[in-house]
Amino acid sequence: MTHDGRTVLPAPREDCARPALQEIQQLLGPVAEGVQEADVQASTKDGVAERVCTFALAPVGAGQAPDTGNALIIARTTVPDQAALDKLGLPRLMMAPVSVPGVGTAAWYSVNRLSGTTEYVLEAVDGLSVLRVTLALPADVGEPENASGQLAELARHS
């Protein structure tokens, strides 16, 4: 149990088998040349389950966590009912969300410029499940071409 009441669950690597590393490299191009196997975390609280797959885009030392400022993060939140979905307050943590058609029943995309990192974020709803795909890159890395399209395609493969 964590300090905020979440129960940490076993998270086998297979939970993050899709998309495959090769698919990530093909879809994201040069920024994903060094993509690593996912670090998997899963938890639950009040019927809301979350699984987070963090694919480091640069080598990670043995026993170290991936740098979330240079990673592809695919998080899936599953809720028990519509009330819990409404409580999530979608879209979450987006500076200037725009609607994205053709992904789930509703989807949004945003670029979040932080002090040392730029996040390209797509969040999509499908039933009682929310998929959030975040490509976090160091601020000095150029903007990927068609990031919203790339993230939408990754969402379809997840």
Contacts in CASP RR format, 6 or more apart in sequence:
PFRMAT RR
TARGET T0000
AUTHOR 0000-0000-0000
METHOD contacts of the structure
MODEL  1
MTHDGRTVLPAPREDCARPALQEIQQLLGPVAEGVQEADVQASTKDGVAE
RVCTFALAPVGAGQAPDTGNALIIARTTVPDQAALDKLGLPRLMMAPVSV
PGVGTAAWYSVNRLSGTTEYVLEAVDGLSVLRVTLALPADVGEPENASGQ
LAELARHS
1 7 0 8 1.000
1 8 0 8 1.000
2 8 0 8 1.000
2 43 0 8 1.000
4 45 0 8 1.000
5 45 0 8 1.000
6 43 0 8 1.000
6 44 0 8 1.000
6 45 0 8 1.000
6 50 0 8 1.000
7 43 0 8 1.000
7 44 0 8 1.000
7 45 0 8 1.000
8 41 0 8 1.000
8 42 0 8 1.000
8 43 0 8 1.000
9 42 0 8 1.000
9 43 0 8 1.000
9 44 0 8 1.000
9 49 0 8 1.000
10 42 0 8 1.000
11 40 0 8 1.000
11 41 0 8 1.000
11 42 0 8 1.000
11 51 0 8 1.000
12 40 0 8 1.000
13 37 0 8 1.000
13 38 0 8 1.000
13 40 0 8 1.000
15 40 0 8 1.000
15 42 0 8 1.000
15 51 0 8 1.000
15 53 0 8 1.000
16 38 0 8 1.000
16 40 0 8 1.000
16 51 0 8 1.000
16 53 0 8 1.000
16 55 0 8 1.000
16 74 0 8 1.000
18 157 0 8 1.000
18 158 0 8 1.000
19 27 0 8 1.000
19 74 0 8 1.000
19 154 0 8 1.000
19 157 0 8 1.000
19 158 0 8 1.000
21 35 0 8 1.000
21 37 0 8 1.000
21 55 0 8 1.000
23 154 0 8 1.000
23 157 0 8 1.000
24 32 0 8 1.000
24 35 0 8 1.000
24 55 0 8 1.000
24 72 0 8 1.000
24 154 0 8 1.000
25 32 0 8 1.000
25 33 0 8 1.000
25 34 0 8 1.000
25 35 0 8 1.000
27 150 0 8 1.000
27 153 0 8 1.000
27 154 0 8 1.000
27 157 0 8 1.000
28 35 0 8 1.000
28 72 0 8 1.000
28 135 0 8 1.000
28 144 0 8 1.000
28 150 0 8 1.000
28 154 0 8 1.000
29 144 0 8 1.000
31 57 0 8 1.000
31 135 0 8 1.000
31 137 0 8 1.000
31 141 0 8 1.000
31 144 0 8 1.000
32 57 0 8 1.000
32 72 0 8 1.000
34 57 0 8 1.000
34 58 0 8 1.000
34 59 0 8 1.000
35 55 0 8 1.000
35 56 0 8 1.000
35 57 0 8 1.000
35 72 0 8 1.000
36 55 0 8 1.000
36 56 0 8 1.000
36 57 0 8 1.000
36 58 0 8 1.000
36 59 0 8 1.000
36 60 0 8 1.000
36 66 0 8 1.000
37 55 0 8 1.000
38 53 0 8 1.000
38 54 0 8 1.000
38 55 0 8 1.000
38 74 0 8 1.000
39 53 0 8 1.000
39 54 0 8 1.000
39 55 0 8 1.000
39 56 0 8 1.000
39 60 0 8 1.000
39 65 0 8 1.000
39 66 0 8 1.000
40 51 0 8 1.000
40 52 0 8 1.000
40 53 0 8 1.000
40 54 0 8 1.000
41 51 0 8 1.000
41 52 0 8 1.000
41 54 0 8 1.000
42 49 0 8 1.000
42 50 0 8 1.000
42 51 0 8 1.000
42 52 0 8 1.000
43 49 0 8 1.000
43 50 0 8 1.000
44 50 0 8 1.000
46 84 0 8 1.000
47 79 0 8 1.000
47 80 0 8 1.000
47 84 0 8 1.000
48 77 0 8 1.000
48 78 0 8 1.000
48 79 0 8 1.000
48 80 0 8 1.000
48 84 0 8 1.000
49 77 0 8 1.000
49 78 0 8 1.000
50 75 0 8 1.000
50 76 0 8 1.000
50 77 0 8 1.000
50 78 0 8 1.000
51 75 0 8 1.000
51 76 0 8 1.000
52 73 0 8 1.000
52 74 0 8 1.000
52 75 0 8 1.000
53 73 0 8 1.000
53 74 0 8 1.000
53 75 0 8 1.000
54 65 0 8 1.000
54 66 0 8 1.000
54 68 0 8 1.000
54 71 0 8 1.000
54 72 0 8 1.000
54 73 0 8 1.000
55 66 0 8 1.000
55 71 0 8 1.000
55 72 0 8 1.000
55 73 0 8 1.000
55 74 0 8 1.000
56 66 0 8 1.000
56 67 0 8 1.000
56 70 0 8 1.000
56 71 0 8 1.000
57 70 0 8 1.000
57 71 0 8 1.000
57 72 0 8 1.000
57 137 0 8 1.000
58 67 0 8 1.000
58 70 0 8 1.000
60 66 0 8 1.000
60 67 0 8 1.000
68 136 0 8 1.000
69 116 0 8 1.000
69 117 0 8 1.000
69 136 0 8 1.000
69 137 0 8 1.000
69 138 0 8 1.000
70 117 0 8 1.000
70 136 0 8 1.000
70 137 0 8 1.000
70 138 0 8 1.000
71 136 0 8 1.000
72 133 0 8 1.000
72 134 0 8 1.000
72 135 0 8 1.000
72 136 0 8 1.000
72 154 0 8 1.000
73 132 0 8 1.000
73 133 0 8 1.000
73 134 0 8 1.000
73 136 0 8 1.000
74 131 0 8 1.000
74 132 0 8 1.000
74 133 0 8 1.000
74 134 0 8 1.000
74 154 0 8 1.000
74 158 0 8 1.000
75 131 0 8 1.000
75 132 0 8 1.000
75 134 0 8 1.000
76 129 0 8 1.000
76 130 0 8 1.000
76 131 0 8 1.000
76 132 0 8 1.000
76 158 0 8 1.000
77 88 0 8 1.000
77 129 0 8 1.000
77 130 0 8 1.000
77 132 0 8 1.000
78 128 0 8 1.000
78 129 0 8 1.000
78 130 0 8 1.000
79 85 0 8 1.000
79 87 0 8 1.000
79 88 0 8 1.000
79 128 0 8 1.000
79 129 0 8 1.000
79 130 0 8 1.000
80 128 0 8 1.000
81 128 0 8 1.000
82 128 0 8 1.000
84 128 0 8 1.000
85 125 0 8 1.000
85 127 0 8 1.000
85 128 0 8 1.000
85 130 0 8 1.000
88 130 0 8 1.000
90 106 0 8 1.000
90 108 0 8 1.000
90 123 0 8 1.000
90 125 0 8 1.000
90 130 0 8 1.000
91 97 0 8 1.000
91 108 0 8 1.000
91 110 0 8 1.000
91 123 0 8 1.000
92 123 0 8 1.000
92 132 0 8 1.000
93 112 0 8 1.000
93 121 0 8 1.000
94 108 0 8 1.000
94 110 0 8 1.000
94 112 0 8 1.000
94 121 0 8 1.000
94 123 0 8 1.000
95 110 0 8 1.000
95 111 0 8 1.000
95 112 0 8 1.000
95 113 0 8 1.000
96 110 0 8 1.000
96 111 0 8 1.000
97 108 0 8 1.000
97 109 0 8 1.000
97 110 0 8 1.000
97 123 0 8 1.000
98 108 0 8 1.000
98 109 0 8 1.000
98 110 0 8 1.000
99 106 0 8 1.000
99 107 0 8 1.000
99 108 0 8 1.000
100 107 0 8 1.000
100 108 0 8 1.000
100 109 0 8 1.000
100 122 0 8 1.000
100 124 0 8 1.000
100 148 0 8 1.000
100 152 0 8 1.000
101 107 0 8 1.000
102 152 0 8 1.000
103 122 0 8 1.000
103 124 0 8 1.000
103 152 0 8 1.000
103 155 0 8 1.000
103 156 0 8 1.000
104 124 0 8 1.000
104 125 0 8 1.000
104 126 0 8 1.000
105 125 0 8 1.000
105 126 0 8 1.000
105 127 0 8 1.000
106 124 0 8 1.000
106 125 0 8 1.000
107 122 0 8 1.000
107 123 0 8 1.000
107 124 0 8 1.000
107 125 0 8 1.000
107 152 0 8 1.000
107 155 0 8 1.000
108 122 0 8 1.000
108 123 0 8 1.000
108 124 0 8 1.000
109 120 0 8 1.000
109 121 0 8 1.000
109 122 0 8 1.000
109 147 0 8 1.000
109 148 0 8 1.000
109 151 0 8 1.000
109 152 0 8 1.000
110 121 0 8 1.000
111 118 0 8 1.000
111 119 0 8 1.000
111 120 0 8 1.000
111 121 0 8 1.000
111 143 0 8 1.000
111 147 0 8 1.000
112 118 0 8 1.000
112 119 0 8 1.000
112 121 0 8 1.000
113 139 0 8 1.000
114 139 0 8 1.000
115 139 0 8 1.000
116 138 0 8 1.000
116 139 0 8 1.000
117 136 0 8 1.000
117 137 0 8 1.000
117 138 0 8 1.000
117 139 0 8 1.000
118 136 0 8 1.000
118 137 0 8 1.000
118 138 0 8 1.000
118 139 0 8 1.000
118 141 0 8 1.000
118 143 0 8 1.000
119 134 0 8 1.000
119 135 0 8 1.000
119 136 0 8 1.000
120 134 0 8 1.000
120 135 0 8 1.000
120 136 0 8 1.000
120 137 0 8 1.000
120 143 0 8 1.000
120 144 0 8 1.000
120 147 0 8 1.000
120 148 0 8 1.000
120 151 0 8 1.000
121 132 0 8 1.000
121 133 0 8 1.000
121 134 0 8 1.000
121 135 0 8 1.000
121 151 0 8 1.000
122 132 0 8 1.000
122 133 0 8 1.000
122 134 0 8 1.000
122 148 0 8 1.000
122 151 0 8 1.000
122 152 0 8 1.000
122 154 0 8 1.000
122 155 0 8 1.000
123 130 0 8 1.000
123 131 0 8 1.000
123 132 0 8 1.000
123 133 0 8 1.000
124 130 0 8 1.000
124 131 0 8 1.000
124 132 0 8 1.000
124 133 0 8 1.000
124 152 0 8 1.000
124 155 0 8 1.000
131 155 0 8 1.000
131 158 0 8 1.000
133 151 0 8 1.000
133 154 0 8 1.000
133 155 0 8 1.000
133 158 0 8 1.000
135 144 0 8 1.000
135 147 0 8 1.000
135 150 0 8 1.000
135 151 0 8 1.000
137 144 0 8 1.000
144 150 0 8 1.000
END
